[in-house]
């Protein structure tokens, strides 16, 4: 399928630009679904040339997403009352905080509810969740940015810091801005429901860092469109003057410029925004190709062999690679429980990957291709000025951020 069909439908949905409809619409739908943006076509659905089966499938998805959206905003309203009852200031990030910039917010598909509180309020908020019958889904550790809870079928991620970066100083700078933003929070109303959110300036930093955070895997067009709609609503040439020094300080200026120009070239973002005019168009093309190629990784849809292929995107040292293989081997090899076999767990894991791989047609060709792609990604990230997660992520340790090295001595 030609990716131009995807871009054309996005331009139709947001800017009314008529598409050519040259591709199999089932393939187009599958791509929209993979990127989490199929519900965006709600307002122009009747313009799509769909057969009855696909029309029913696509419309069912849209209706389901509308239900999820309304359930999310309803649960957020209850959350607001709960947090206010204990005087815990918080903001909603991503999700509906991104949807506010859409012309039709309800068309933006939803997942979980992300909440940001001040670090000093995190324990109090966790206690409140515990006594309010929220179910804790995973152990809270010093390295995680959030605690994950579930209630009424909705997943909540309760953050006490947001920045997930390789540079401790950049993470510190970004998080200080966001935490201070909680004191300047604004009340947003979406679909008749109100919730607290960061001001536009700080909210844009969240959306940009969210893209940076997912660059290595899981990045899709939904995050890109969130950024595009934010730029349309807020980040004009005048506001960029204030925004630019901050994103330069945290190492995300080149990413912001490239993303915005990319949206102009492919997705229809109006050219009235000129602060991205000097972007490298070839870099924009490379980034868009990369985003489209990663759609099979989105939403965790990945089989055993794809997992092996995905490992090539981790730019690890030889020692780090060995530790990763050794760790995975000890998990999968039953004989690794015996001391005499344990040192050879890395070898077992290599054999396991090979066996898994040859069971799929053209697996070795796919691995070879992915290795080449990983080299290209390395160059892409370098040109964007961003760093890979394999080099270690910063986490909040008291009042300061420090780098957590990616080795097997640090367990989550």
Buried (B, 14 or more C-beta within 10 A) or exposed (E): BEBEBBBBBBBBBBEEEEBEBEBEBBEBBBBBBBBBBBBBBBBBBEBBEBEEEBBEBBBEBBEEBBEBBBBBBBBBBEBBEBBEEEEBBBBBBBBBBBBBBBEBBBBBBBBBBBBBBBBEBBEBBBEBBEEBEBEBEEEBEEEBBBBBBEBEEBBBBBBBBBBBBBBBBBBBBBBEBBBEBBEEBBEBEBBEBEBBBBEBBBBBBBBBBBBBBBBBBEBBBBBBBBBBBBBBBBBBEEBBEEBBEBBEBBBBBBBBBBBBBBBBBBBBBEEEBEBBEEBBEEBBEBBBEBBBBBBEBBBEEBEBBBEBBBBBBBBBEEEBBEBBBBBBBBEEBEEBEEEEBBEBBBEBBEEBBBEBBEEBEEBEEBBEEBEEBBEEBEEBBEBBBBBBBBBBBBBBEEEEBBBBEBEEEEEE
